[in-house]
Amino acid sequence: MATKKNIDELEDILLSRKTRITNSILGSRNSMENLKDSECRDEYDFAEVSSDSFKEGLLADQQVKELVEIDLALKRIKEGSYGVCEMCDELINLGRLRAKPFAKFCIPCREIYENEKVNTNKKG
């Protein structure tokens, strides 16, 4: 069970990660703008710029998703529901929260969630 001190430490980690991600997203956007403005002398330059831009975009998309999860975790801290599994309402193990401070599910429920997600994707 996470104590108030544990939750405060995890909140600091979440806030620090949020700052790093926000700065990284801004850097990616600037980098993508610079790539758009770069001069392509031939199709190889164009392919390289396109590839770099695509990778920057994928990374930024993933970071935006993590930022949303962090914001939700910070909201749960304020509401007093942080560290409680959204599926079974049991406490999430402190080790799991330390490994993934924005975890919404305990380990067993995360496995159920992932299996359902995989099965849904197979059907669709």
N, CA and C of each residue as an Amber inpcrd file, in Angstrom:
protein
   372
   0.8360000  -1.1800000   0.0000000   0.0000000   0.0000000   0.0000000
   0.8820000   1.2440000   0.0000000   0.5400000   2.1980000  -0.8690000
   1.3150000   3.4200000  -0.9880000   0.9550000   4.3840000   0.1420000
   1.9770000   4.8800000   0.8070000   1.7750000   5.8650000   1.8610000
   1.6990000   7.2600000   1.2400000   1.3410000   8.2450000   2.0270000
   1.3060000   9.6360000   1.5610000   2.6770000  10.0470000   1.0380000
   3.7220000   9.6350000   1.7390000   5.0840000   9.9570000   1.3140000
   5.3760000   9.3120000  -0.0420000   4.9820000   8.0390000  -0.2230000
   5.1730000   7.3600000  -1.5050000   4.4470000   8.0910000  -2.6290000
   3.2210000   8.4780000  -2.3560000   2.4230000   9.1660000  -3.3720000
   3.0380000  10.5190000  -3.7180000   3.5400000  11.2310000  -2.7150000
   4.2170000  12.5060000  -2.9710000   5.4420000  12.3000000  -3.8520000
   6.2140000  11.2490000  -3.5840000   7.3990000  10.9410000  -4.3970000
   6.9960000  10.5980000  -5.8290000   5.9390000   9.8130000  -5.9740000
   5.4640000   9.4300000  -7.3040000   4.9020000  10.6390000  -8.0480000
   4.2590000  11.5340000  -7.3270000   3.7560000  12.7570000  -7.9490000
   4.9140000  13.5960000  -8.4890000   5.9920000  13.6950000  -7.7200000
   7.1820000  14.4260000  -8.1780000   7.7470000  13.7820000  -9.4440000
   7.7720000  12.4620000  -9.4740000   8.2630000  11.7420000 -10.6610000
   7.3640000  12.0390000 -11.8630000   6.0460000  12.0070000 -11.6430000
   5.0970000  12.2910000 -12.7200000   5.2700000  13.7190000 -13.2450000
   5.4040000  14.6740000 -12.3480000   5.5680000  16.0700000 -12.7610000
   6.8750000  16.2770000 -13.5170000   7.9320000  15.6230000 -13.0650000
   9.2230000  15.7220000 -13.7430000   9.1430000  15.1110000 -15.1410000
   8.5100000  13.9390000 -15.2340000   8.3450000  13.2680000 -16.5330000
   7.4870000  14.1230000 -17.4650000   6.4570000  14.7590000 -16.9130000
   5.5910000  15.6180000 -17.7120000   6.3970000  16.7660000 -18.3170000
   7.2570000  17.3690000 -17.5360000   8.0980000  18.4630000 -18.0150000
   9.0310000  17.9810000 -19.1220000   9.6700000  16.8280000 -18.9110000
  10.5920000  16.2870000 -19.9260000   9.8580000  15.9800000 -21.2290000
   8.6820000  15.3770000 -21.1190000   7.9190000  15.0270000 -22.3190000
   7.4610000  16.2900000 -23.0470000   6.9710000  17.2640000 -22.3020000
   6.5190000  18.5130000 -22.9150000   7.6640000  19.1700000 -23.6690000
   8.8370000  19.2300000 -23.0610000  10.0010000  19.8090000 -23.7220000
  10.4030000  18.9970000 -24.9500000  10.3070000  17.6930000 -24.8460000
  10.6500000  16.8200000 -25.9710000   9.6770000  17.0120000 -27.1320000
   8.3890000  17.1220000 -26.8210000   7.3810000  17.3420000 -27.8740000
   7.6390000  18.6690000 -28.5820000   7.9340000  19.7040000 -27.8070000
   8.2410000  21.0010000 -28.4140000   9.4830000  20.9050000 -29.2910000
  10.4890000  20.1760000 -28.8180000  11.7000000  19.9660000 -29.6070000
  11.4130000  19.1940000 -30.8850000  10.5400000  18.1860000 -30.8000000
  10.1740000  17.4030000 -31.9810000   9.4400000  18.2730000 -32.9960000
   8.5480000  19.1220000 -32.5040000   7.8250000  20.0080000 -33.4230000
   8.7790000  20.9610000 -34.1300000   9.7290000  21.5100000 -33.3720000
  10.7180000  22.3960000 -33.9790000  11.5700000  21.6430000 -34.9890000
  11.9460000  20.4370000 -34.6430000  12.7530000  19.6120000 -35.5400000
  11.9920000  19.2920000 -36.8220000  10.6910000  18.9760000 -36.6780000
   9.8810000  18.6770000 -37.8560000   9.7380000  19.9200000 -38.7390000
   9.6100000  21.0870000 -38.1270000   9.5400000  22.3270000 -38.9050000
  10.8470000  22.5540000 -39.6580000  11.9650000  22.2900000 -38.9980000
  13.2600000  22.4440000 -39.6580000  13.4190000  21.4570000 -40.8050000
  12.9100000  20.2330000 -40.6090000  12.9820000  19.2380000 -41.6800000
  12.1560000  19.6790000 -42.8860000  10.9930000  20.2770000 -42.6270000
  10.1480000  20.7540000 -43.7230000  10.8500000  21.8460000 -44.5150000
  11.6280000  22.6570000 -43.8100000  12.3200000  23.7730000 -44.4560000
  13.6430000  23.3710000 -45.0940000  14.0770000  22.1420000 -44.8630000
  15.3810000  21.7370000 -45.3990000  15.3010000  21.5530000 -46.9080000
  16.4260000  21.7840000 -47.5300000  16.4980000  21.7130000 -48.9890000
  16.8450000  20.2850000 -49.4060000  16.0370000  19.7450000 -50.2880000
  16.2760000  18.3970000 -50.7970000  16.8640000  18.5160000 -52.2010000
  18.0780000  17.9920000 -52.3580000  18.7540000  18.0910000 -53.6480000
  18.3840000  16.9410000 -54.5800000  17.9730000  15.8190000 -53.9900000
  17.5930000  14.6790000 -54.8230000  16.6160000  13.7960000 -54.0560000
  16.2040000  12.6880000 -54.6750000  15.2070000  11.8170000 -54.0350000
  15.7350000  11.1550000 -52.7670000  17.0440000  10.9990000 -52.6440000
  17.6140000  10.4100000 -51.4210000  17.4900000  11.3730000 -50.2450000
  17.7590000  12.6510000 -50.5140000  17.5670000  13.6580000 -49.4660000
  16.1010000  13.7140000 -49.0490000  15.2130000  13.6800000 -50.0420000
  13.7830000  13.7160000 -49.7590000  13.3660000  12.5050000 -48.9210000
  13.8850000  11.3270000 -49.2770000  13.5480000  10.1080000 -48.5330000
  14.0510000  10.2060000 -47.0950000  15.2410000  10.7430000 -46.9090000
  15.7920000  10.8720000 -45.5650000  14.9790000  11.8570000 -44.7280000
  14.6290000  12.9850000 -45.3160000  13.8240000  13.9860000 -44.6090000
  12.4570000  13.4020000 -44.2730000  11.8500000  12.6930000 -45.2200000
  10.5410000  12.0850000 -44.9810000  10.6030000  11.0550000 -43.8650000
  11.6350000  10.2320000 -43.8810000  11.8020000   9.2000000 -42.8500000
  12.0030000   9.8290000 -41.4750000  12.8690000  10.8380000 -41.4080000
  13.1250000  11.5190000 -40.1370000  11.8570000  12.1880000 -39.6110000
  11.1140000  12.8100000 -40.5040000   9.8760000  13.4760000 -40.1220000
   8.8530000  12.4630000 -39.6110000   8.7710000  11.3220000 -40.2770000
   7.8430000  10.2720000 -39.8680000   8.2050000   9.7520000 -38.4770000
   9.4960000   9.5080000 -38.2410000   9.9440000   9.0170000 -36.9270000
   9.6670000  10.0380000 -35.8320000   9.9400000  11.3070000 -36.1210000
   9.6690000  12.3690000 -35.1460000   8.1720000  12.4090000 -34.8120000
   7.3340000  12.2520000 -35.8370000   5.8900000  12.2670000 -35.6300000
   5.4140000  11.1040000 -34.7790000   5.9520000   9.9060000 -35.0430000
   5.5810000   8.7260000 -34.2500000   5.9830000   8.8980000 -32.7920000
   7.1810000   9.3900000 -32.5810000   7.6750000   9.6060000 -31.2220000
   6.8010000  10.6390000 -30.5000000   6.4790000  11.7260000 -31.1830000
   5.6420000  12.7580000 -30.5740000   4.2580000  12.2070000 -30.2430000
   3.6870000  11.3910000 -31.1290000   2.3730000  10.7890000 -30.8610000
   2.4130000   9.9280000 -29.6020000   3.4560000   9.1190000 -29.4650000
   3.5910000   8.2610000 -28.2890000   3.7570000   9.1010000 -27.0230000
   4.5150000  10.1690000 -27.1360000   4.7270000  11.0380000 -25.9820000
   3.4420000  11.7600000 -25.5820000   2.6410000  12.1430000 -26.5620000
   1.3600000  12.7880000 -26.2560000   0.4670000  11.8160000 -25.4980000
   0.4470000  10.5470000 -25.9140000  -0.3510000   9.5340000 -25.2150000
   0.1220000   9.3740000 -23.7710000   1.4470000   9.3430000 -23.5820000
   1.9750000   9.2200000 -22.2190000   1.6260000  10.4580000 -21.3960000
   1.6690000  11.6090000 -22.0090000   1.3270000  12.8500000 -21.3180000
  -0.1210000  12.8250000 -20.8320000  -1.0160000  12.2960000 -21.6410000
  -2.4190000  12.1560000 -21.2460000  -2.5240000  11.2330000 -20.0290000
  -1.7970000  10.1050000 -20.0560000  -1.8100000   9.1630000 -18.9290000
  -1.2580000   9.8130000 -17.6620000  -0.2210000  10.6050000 -17.8060000
   0.3640000  11.3020000 -16.6560000  -0.6380000  12.2950000 -16.0790000
  -1.2930000  13.0520000 -16.9510000  -2.2970000  14.0170000 -16.4770000
  -3.4400000  13.3210000 -15.7440000  -3.8570000  12.1650000 -16.2490000
  -4.9150000  11.4030000 -15.5700000  -4.4460000  10.9180000 -14.2010000
  -3.1860000  10.4790000 -14.1190000  -2.6400000  10.0280000 -12.8280000
  -2.5750000  11.1950000 -11.8390000  -2.1450000  12.3580000 -12.3060000
  -2.0880000  13.5340000 -11.4350000  -3.4910000  13.9220000 -10.9560000
  -4.4760000  13.7690000 -11.8240000  -5.8590000  14.0450000 -11.4380000
  -6.3150000  13.0540000 -10.3620000  -5.9410000  11.7750000 -10.5320000
  -6.3180000  10.7700000  -9.5300000  -5.6610000  11.0650000  -8.1850000
  -4.4420000  11.5880000  -8.2080000  -3.7760000  11.9620000  -6.9510000
  -4.5970000  13.0390000  -6.2460000  -5.0040000  14.0520000  -6.9890000
  -5.7960000  15.1420000  -6.3950000  -7.1420000  14.6500000  -5.8670000
  -7.7310000  13.6840000  -6.5670000  -9.0470000  13.1610000  -6.1660000
  -8.9460000  12.1290000  -5.0450000  -7.7300000  11.6450000  -4.7960000
  -7.5430000  10.6420000  -3.7560000  -7.7700000   9.2100000  -4.2130000
  -7.8650000   8.9970000  -5.5230000  -8.0860000   7.6410000  -6.0390000
  -6.8350000   7.0460000  -6.6850000  -5.7140000   7.7380000  -6.5500000
  -4.4620000   7.2550000  -7.1340000  -4.0340000   5.9520000  -6.4670000
  -3.5700000   5.0180000  -7.2910000  -3.0790000   3.7500000  -6.7650000
  -4.1560000   2.6990000  -6.5990000  -5.3710000   3.0040000  -7.0690000
  -6.4780000   2.0510000  -7.0080000  -6.7690000   1.5880000  -8.4320000
  -6.8080000   0.2920000  -8.6390000  -7.0540000  -0.2850000  -9.9580000
  -8.4220000   0.1440000 -10.4700000  -8.4680000   0.6160000 -11.6940000
  -9.7270000   1.0700000 -12.2800000 -10.6410000  -0.0880000 -12.6690000
 -10.1060000  -1.3000000 -12.6710000 -10.9170000  -2.4430000 -13.0670000
 -11.4900000  -3.1820000 -11.8540000 -10.6620000  -3.4350000 -10.8560000
 -11.1160000  -4.2560000  -9.7210000 -11.2180000  -3.4820000  -8.4060000
 -10.8060000  -2.2260000  -8.3970000 -10.8280000  -1.3630000  -7.2100000
  -9.8990000  -1.8230000  -6.0910000  -8.9620000  -2.7130000  -6.3990000
  -7.9480000  -3.1240000  -5.4200000  -6.7640000  -2.1600000  -5.5230000
  -5.9420000  -2.1210000  -4.4750000  -4.7500000  -1.2710000  -4.4980000
  -3.7180000  -1.8310000  -5.4730000  -3.0980000  -0.9260000  -6.2130000
  -2.0320000  -1.3060000  -7.1240000  -0.7480000  -1.4040000  -6.3130000
  -0.0070000  -2.4620000  -6.5260000   1.2480000  -2.7030000  -5.8210000
   2.1920000  -1.5170000  -5.9930000   2.8420000  -1.1190000  -4.9160000
   3.7620000   0.0160000  -4.9390000   4.8880000  -0.2060000  -5.9430000
   5.3710000  -1.4300000  -6.0640000   6.4250000  -1.7200000  -7.0380000
   5.9700000  -1.4120000  -8.4570000   4.7240000  -1.7390000  -8.7600000
   4.1750000  -1.4370000 -10.0950000   4.0830000   0.0660000 -10.2960000
   3.6340000   0.7890000  -9.2810000   3.5310000   2.2440000  -9.3960000
   4.9070000   2.8840000  -9.5600000   5.9000000   2.3240000  -8.9080000
   7.2510000   2.8680000  -9.0720000   7.7730000   2.6010000 -10.4770000
   7.4290000   1.4430000 -11.0330000   7.8640000   1.1080000 -12.3890000
   7.0900000   1.9070000 -13.4390000   5.8090000   2.1300000 -13.1730000
   4.9420000   2.8590000 -14.1060000   4.0010000   3.7300000 -13.2800000
   4.4620000   4.9350000 -12.9300000   3.6980000   5.7830000 -12.0030000
   2.3050000   6.1630000 -12.4850000   2.0300000   6.0270000 -13.7750000
   0.7000000   6.3710000 -14.2710000  -0.1620000   5.1300000 -14.5200000
   0.2270000   4.0060000 -13.9140000  -0.5290000   2.7550000 -14.0690000
  -1.9630000   2.9350000 -13.5880000  -2.9110000   2.4200000 -14.3920000
  -4.3300000   2.4870000 -14.0400000  -4.8360000   1.1490000 -13.5170000
  -4.0900000   0.0910000 -13.7970000  -4.5310000  -1.2540000 -13.4550000
  -3.4780000  -1.9840000 -12.6330000  -3.9400000  -2.8850000 -11.7790000
  -3.0200000  -3.7920000 -11.0980000  -2.5230000  -4.7890000 -12.1590000
  -1.5270000  -5.5770000 -11.8290000  -0.9330000  -6.4850000 -12.8120000
  -1.9430000  -7.5000000 -13.3590000  -2.7130000  -8.1980000 -12.5190000
  -3.6800000  -9.1530000 -13.0930000  -4.6990000  -8.4880000 -14.0220000
  -5.1990000  -7.3230000 -13.6390000  -6.1810000  -6.6380000 -14.4780000
  -5.5340000  -6.0960000 -15.7560000  -4.2840000  -5.6990000 -15.6750000
  -3.5740000  -5.2340000 -16.8760000  -3.4660000  -6.3710000 -17.8850000
  -3.1880000  -7.5830000 -17.3960000  -3.1070000  -8.7390000 -18.2880000
  -4.4600000  -9.0110000 -18.9340000  -5.5350000  -8.9070000 -18.1680000
  -6.8890000  -9.0910000 -18.7110000  -7.1650000  -8.0200000 -19.7700000
  -6.8320000  -6.7870000 -19.4570000  -7.0370000  -5.6700000 -20.3770000
  -6.2710000  -5.8960000 -21.6820000  -5.0060000  -6.2850000 -21.5690000
  -4.1870000  -6.5220000 -22.7600000  -4.7410000  -7.6700000 -23.5990000
  -5.1670000  -8.7530000 -22.9430000  -5.7340000  -9.8910000 -23.6710000
  -7.0130000  -9.4930000 -24.3990000  -7.8690000  -8.7300000 -23.7470000
  -9.1030000  -8.2720000 -24.3820000  -8.8000000  -7.3530000 -25.5660000
  -7.8030000  -6.5240000 -25.3970000  -7.3980000  -5.5850000 -26.4520000
  -6.8820000  -6.3550000 -27.6740000  -6.0600000  -7.3780000 -27.4320000
  -5.5340000  -8.2130000 -28.5150000  -6.6650000  -8.9470000 -29.2090000
  -7.5670000  -9.5330000 -28.4450000  -8.6950000 -10.2750000 -29.0340000
  -9.6220000  -9.3660000 -29.8220000  -9.8380000  -8.1610000 -29.3420000
 -10.6730000  -7.1930000 -30.0570000 -10.0210000  -6.8050000 -31.3860000
  -8.7030000  -6.6000000 -31.3610000  -7.9800000  -6.2340000 -32.5830000
  -7.9970000  -7.3670000 -33.6040000  -7.9750000  -8.6240000 -33.1460000
  -8.0170000  -9.7610000 -34.0430000  -9.3710000  -9.8580000 -34.7410000
 -10.4210000  -9.5160000 -34.0160000 -11.7740000  -9.5890000 -34.5790000
 -12.0280000  -8.4850000 -35.5870000 -11.4510000  -7.3040000 -35.2880000
 -11.7030000  -6.1100000 -36.1220000 -10.8810000  -6.1050000 -37.3310000
